């Protein structure tokens, strides 16, 4: 590892998005889908006098305090304004998108919104999708019913896609096992990739050269003494505090 004397600091830019204020009665959240941190998505069964929620999830009724950070989702057909970068997405809420390939990332979800005649998939932090912030009014009976029906169609397509992906995964696993048993070469993997199927994976040792620039504060009478007084422990501590500035280059890759 090479270490030079310098520190680089990146500034974060925060974009403020105005909230939409819509009054919700306590009963207005009952029956809605709700996300509870470190628990998952359930449905609101009741609201306590203190503002907490009774959440039904997997046959259990969980008591969730108001301070727990639970997010109540809009209902299908409700008009919403969702933050998107420096702008917004305006449309009718359709529903959540199942994470068939796993969660987008912790605390983030994808949702469908009907914008005009187009269904838009919008990915955002869960906290930005609370119905008490993003719903702008009640669902219109006609368009609301259409959004509900659209959500049901999407749910059926999602289920079919999930079954298809499971079938592809099973087929790929069986094919890869057969390839290993018969010693088939790399042409097999090219064939699988050409048909959009997962080929065999292998373990590799990847060697990298790492470098980072840090600043170490040293008290001394002159530059030479400062250089000699600097300890390995001080350098390692500075490196740990500035890992964002770490750079690396791959020097060798070998299959194990």
Secondary structure, 3 states (H helix, E strand, C coil): CEEEECCCCCCCCCCCCCCCCCCCCHHHHCCCEEEECCCEEEEEEEECCCCCEEEEECCEEEEECHHHCCEECCCCCCEEEEEECCEEEEEEEEEECCCCCCCCCCCEEEEEEEECCEEEEEEEEHHHHCHHHHECCCCCHHHHHHHHHHHHHHHHHHHHHHHHHHHHHHHHHHHHHHHHHHCCCHHHHHHHHHCCCCCCCCCEEEEEEEEEEECCCCCCCCHHHHHHHCCHHHHHHHHHHCHHHCEEEEEEEEEC
